[in-house]
Amino acid sequence: MAELESVAQELNRSMAQVALNWVAHRPAVASVIIGATKLHQLQDNLGALDFDIPPELQQRLETASRPEPRFPYTFFEPGLQGMINGGATVGDKPSSYHQLVLVTGSGAGVAAE
């Protein structure tokens, strides 16, 4: 909440406006639900899309809201990956690797008895 308040002050906007604007521009967010119970809250919320949040402030909000990784996602962190694979780059193909050949055509059928 402290970072949201700080960003809102820098933009000279309400915290609600900044929060709604930021959420509305997140990937995969199709709609935003507002919870206004008074006319002045509704008017404030409707102003949420009248401005752009600069990328550096968006990044600050992203960092502040990012949840701590939990099991099993901690396995994808670089430190743990180094312990798992011994520092080897997993998934690289040797230079002699040839891609699979796709064979097209109809396969052998199974005759019904």
C-alpha angles and dihedrals in degrees: 000000000000092000091047090051091048093050091046091053092049090052093042089234134121120266089243092055093049093046093049093045093049094047093045090057096048117115114264094014107131099177142001124224116215123202103205115156097172132052094243090053091052091049090049092048092049089058090061094096097044094091142039125239109226115242094249091055091045088055091052090053091047092051093047094049099041109115121230110262112255133194125323093019091061087074088072095058114110096241095054093041088057090055092047099048100026093240094302117137104247118213099026116132122221116252090251092058115122122200119247118271115236112222113202130194138077117313126226111284127225113237117226115229 
